[in-house]
Amino acid sequence: MSTSAGRAVGGADSAQPFVEGAEIPAGEWVFNARVAGPSGGRPVLFLHGFPQTSASWTAQLLGLARAGYRAIAFDQRGYSPGARPPQESAYGRDELVGDVIAVLDALGIERVDLVGHDWGGALAWQVAGLHGERLRTLTVVSTPHPVALTSAVRDAASGQREQSSYIHLFRTRGAAEEKIMANDAAYLRAAFASLPADVTERYIAALREPGALTGALNWYRAVDPKALRDIGEITTPTLYVWSDRDTAFGRPAAEATGAQLSGPYHFEILPNTDHWIPETAAEPLTKALLTHLAAFPNN
């Protein structure tokens, strides 16, 4: 990984941490990334969700860097210009999980603390279930365990079916792109209403890059629900953070998540907080994450 055209990490060892731009060549792809903290610090990898980028983790990157961690977030498949295959089949579960493992291998990281939000959270569950030996700890923000989420969708009384109804649109080729970008991306502006205008503009600009929105939507189109549920036992120490004003994921699935895990588990609810937790609740999330990491120093 490098901050210029290269292949190795530059170290942000300053007493006043800052976020560096970087590139991570991993397998056949090159991922744009943001990194902060001392190059020798304990590595923490962040996975962003839809329709955002690694910029969503800026507050957490800086917070962890101040505590001495090496914090890394990358723009995932479809979001990075150097990792944007056009075919829908390139966005299946195995390909996305493979990207995370390839990034760890490219950085020489044997075990990592993994953090994911939204689709990044769904992917983090998969990595924990399929490659738990690569994780020290797991932190998932917003997204329930896939089995808990599926059960809630099947339970008409839970309300989750209605909360997940947007997925039908996102899986509709062409129509989703048109609706999301119509009227100067009004759909996205409404979704991001709680974020600062300049942040919203950066996310919209990223999705306007050629192929970017289709790549991001291909995560929904290539999904195999059965594969998402069949991830095996998760024993990794896990922190799950959910917010009580999340319009995408309801309380029944969130509260049922712990029953799917067999390792140490902590469930934290952020009150009066919407779906965009890393940004709208940056301080409490960073605090909870630091507490979780500190609880397993030698895991």
C-alpha positions in Angstrom: 0.0 0.0 0.0 1.3 3.5 -0.7 0.4 7.1 -0.6 1.9 7.6 -4.0 1.8 5.2 -6.9 3.4 2.5 -5.0 3.0 -0.7 -3.1 4.0 -0.1 0.5 2.5 1.7 3.5 3.7 5.1 4.5 3.6 5.7 8.2 1.5 8.3 9.9 3.5 8.4 13.1 2.8 12.0 14.1 1.6 12.9 17.6 -1.3 14.6 15.8 -2.7 11.9 13.6 -4.0 12.5 10.1 -5.7 10.4 7.5 -3.6 9.5 4.5 -4.8 8.5 1.1 -3.4 5.2 -0.2 -3.7 2.4 -2.7 -3.8 -1.3 -1.9 -3.0 -3.6 -4.8 -4.7 -6.9 -3.8 -5.1 -9.8 -6.3 -6.1 -8.4 -9.6 -7.6 -5.2 -8.1 -6.3 -1.9 -6.7 -8.3 -0.4 -3.8 -8.3 3.2 -2.8 -7.9 3.5 0.9 -7.5 5.8 3.9 -5.1 5.0 6.7 -4.2 6.7 10.0 -2.0 5.9 13.0 1.5 4.5 13.6 2.6 1.9 11.0 3.5 -0.6 13.7 0.2 -0.2 15.6 -2.4 -3.0 16.1 -4.3 -3.1 12.7 -8.0 -2.4 12.5 -9.7 -2.7 9.2 -13.0 -0.9 8.4 -15.6 -1.9 5.8 -18.0 0.8 4.6 -21.6 0.4 3.5 -24.0 1.5 0.7 -23.9 4.1 -0.7 -20.8 5.5 1.0 -17.1 5.2 0.8 -14.2 4.7 3.3 -14.6 8.4 4.1 -17.5 7.5 6.4 -15.0 6.1 8.9 -12.9 9.3 9.1 -13.7 10.0 12.8 -13.0 6.4 13.8 -9.7 6.4 11.9 -8.5 9.4 13.7 -9.9 8.3 17.1 -8.1 4.9 16.9 -4.9 6.5 15.5 -4.8 8.7 18.6 -4.9 5.6 20.7 -2.0 4.0 18.8 -3.9 1.7 16.5 -3.2 1.4 12.7 -6.6 2.1 11.2 -7.3 1.2 7.6 -10.4 1.7 5.5 -10.7 0.9 1.9 -13.2 1.7 -0.9 -14.6 -1.7 -1.7 -15.4 -3.5 -4.9 -17.5 -1.3 -7.2 -16.5 1.8 -5.3 -12.8 1.9 -6.1 -12.1 2.8 -9.8 -9.4 0.1 -9.8 -11.8 -2.6 -8.5 -15.0 -2.0 -10.5 -15.8 -5.1 -12.7 -18.9 -4.5 -14.7 -20.4 -8.0 -14.5 -23.0 -8.6 -11.7 -21.5 -12.1 -11.0 -18.3 -10.5 -9.8 -20.1 -9.2 -6.7 -21.0 -12.5 -5.0 -20.3 -13.4 -1.4 -17.1 -15.3 -2.1 -15.7 -12.4 -4.2 -16.4 -9.8 -1.6 -15.0 -11.9 1.3 -12.1 -12.7 -0.9 -11.3 -9.0 -1.3 -11.1 -8.6 2.5 -8.7 -11.5 2.8 -6.7 -10.3 -0.2 -6.3 -6.9 1.4 -5.1 -8.4 4.7 -2.6 -10.6 2.8 -1.4 -7.6 0.7 -0.7 -5.6 3.9 0.9 -8.6 5.6 -1.7 -8.7 8.3 -2.2 -12.1 9.8 -5.0 -11.2 12.3 -7.0 -8.0 12.4 -9.8 -6.3 14.3 -12.6 -6.0 11.8 -15.3 -3.3 11.8 -18.2 -3.0 9.3 -21.2 -0.8 8.8 -24.3 -1.5 6.7 -23.2 -3.7 3.8 -19.8 -3.6 5.3 -21.3 -5.1 8.4 -23.0 -7.8 6.5 -19.7 -8.6 4.9 -17.9 -8.5 8.3 -20.3 -11.3 9.5 -19.3 -13.4 6.6 -15.6 -12.9 7.1 -16.1 -13.8 10.8 -18.0 -17.0 10.0 -15.8 -18.1 7.1 -12.3 -16.9 8.2 -12.6 -16.4 12.0 -8.9 -17.4 12.3 -8.0 -14.1 10.7 -9.8 -11.9 13.3 -8.9 -10.7 16.8 -12.3 -9.0 17.3 -15.4 -8.2 15.3 -17.5 -5.0 15.5 -20.6 -4.7 13.4 -22.5 -1.4 13.2 -26.2 -1.4 12.3 -26.5 -4.7 10.4 -28.0 -7.7 12.4 -26.6 -11.2 12.0 -27.9 -12.6 8.7 -29.9 -15.4 10.4 -31.5 -13.0 12.8 -32.3 -10.6 9.9 -33.8 -13.4 7.8 -36.0 -14.5 10.7 -37.3 -11.0 11.2 -38.1 -10.6 7.5 -40.2 -13.8 7.6 -42.0 -12.6 10.7 -44.7 -10.2 9.4 -45.2 -8.7 12.9 -41.6 -7.5 13.1 -41.9 -4.8 10.5 -38.6 -5.8 9.0 -40.1 -6.9 5.7 -41.3 -3.3 5.1 -38.0 -1.9 6.3 -36.2 -4.1 3.7 -38.6 -3.4 0.9 -36.1 -1.0 -0.8 -34.0 -4.0 -1.8 -36.5 -4.9 -4.5 -35.8 -1.6 -6.2 -32.0 -1.9 -5.8 -32.1 -5.3 -7.5 -34.0 -4.0 -10.5 -31.4 -3.3 -13.2 -31.6 0.1 -14.8 -34.6 1.3 -12.9 -32.7 1.6 -9.6 -29.9 3.7 -11.2 -32.5 5.9 -12.8 -34.5 6.5 -9.7 -31.5 7.0 -7.4 -30.0 9.7 -9.7 -33.2 11.4 -10.8 -33.8 15.0 -10.0 -30.2 15.7 -9.1 -30.0 12.5 -6.9 -33.0 13.5 -4.8 -33.3 9.9 -3.5 -29.7 10.0 -2.0 -30.2 13.5 -0.7 -33.2 12.4 1.3 -31.4 9.3 2.6 -28.5 11.5 3.7 -30.6 14.2 5.2 -28.9 14.0 8.6 -25.4 14.4 7.1 -23.7 17.7 6.3 -24.3 18.9 2.8 -20.7 18.8 1.8 -20.5 15.1 2.9 -23.5 14.3 0.9 -22.1 15.9 -2.2 -18.9 13.9 -1.9 -20.8 10.6 -1.8 -23.0 11.6 -4.7 -20.0 12.6 -6.7 -18.3 9.2 -6.0 -21.5 7.4 -7.3 -21.5 9.5 -10.4 -18.2 8.1 -11.6 -18.6 5.7 -14.6 -19.9 2.4 -13.4 -19.8 3.2 -9.7 -23.5 3.2 -8.9 -24.1 0.0 -10.8 -21.1 -1.6 -9.1 -22.5 -0.6 -5.7 -26.0 -1.9 -6.6 -24.5 -5.2 -7.8 -23.9 -6.1 -4.2 -27.7 -6.4 -3.9 -28.1 -8.0 -7.3 -25.6 -10.8 -6.8 -26.6 -11.7 -3.3 -27.5 -15.3 -2.5 -29.5 -15.2 0.7 -28.8 -18.8 1.5 -25.1 -18.3 1.2 -25.3 -15.3 3.5 -27.0 -17.5 6.2 -24.6 -20.4 5.8 -21.5 -19.0 7.4 -21.0 -21.3 10.3 -20.2 -20.6 13.9 -18.9 -17.2 15.0 -16.7 -17.4 18.1 -14.8 -14.1 17.6 -15.4 -11.6 20.4 -18.1 -9.4 19.0 -19.5 -5.9 19.6 -22.8 -5.1 17.9 -23.9 -1.5 17.8 -27.4 -0.6 16.7 -29.3 2.7 16.8 -33.0 3.0 17.7 -33.9 5.3 14.8 -32.5 3.0 12.1 -35.0 2.9 9.3 -33.2 -0.1 7.6 -32.9 -2.5 10.5 -35.5 -2.9 13.3 -35.3 -3.9 16.9 -36.4 -7.5 16.6 -33.5 -8.5 14.3 -31.1 -6.4 16.4 -32.1 -8.0 19.7 -32.0 -11.5 18.1 -28.5 -11.2 16.9 -26.8 -12.3 20.1 -28.4 -15.7 20.0 -26.5 -16.5 16.8 -23.1 -16.1 18.4 -21.1 -18.4 20.6 -18.2 -16.1 21.6 -18.0 -13.1 23.9 -20.7 -10.6 22.9 -21.7 -7.1 23.8 -24.8 -5.4 22.3 -24.9 -1.6 22.5 -27.9 0.6 21.6 -27.4 4.2 20.7 -30.5 6.2 21.5 -31.9 8.9 19.2 -29.5 8.0 16.4 -30.2 7.2 12.8 -28.6 4.6 10.4 -25.4 6.6 9.7 -23.8 5.8 13.0 -20.1 6.3 12.1 -20.9 9.9 11.3 -24.0 11.0 13.3 -22.8 9.2 16.5 -19.0 9.3 15.8 -17.9 9.9 19.4 -20.0 7.2 21.2 -19.2 4.7 18.4 -15.5 5.4 18.7 -15.6 5.1 22.4 -17.4 1.8 22.3 -15.0 0.5 19.7 -12.0 1.5 21.8 -13.5 -0.2 24.9 -14.1 -3.4 22.9 -10.6 -3.5 21.5 -9.0 -2.9 24.9 -11.0 -5.8 26.4 -9.2 -8.3 24.1 -5.6 -7.1 24.0 -4.0 -10.5 23.5 -6.8 -12.3 21.6 
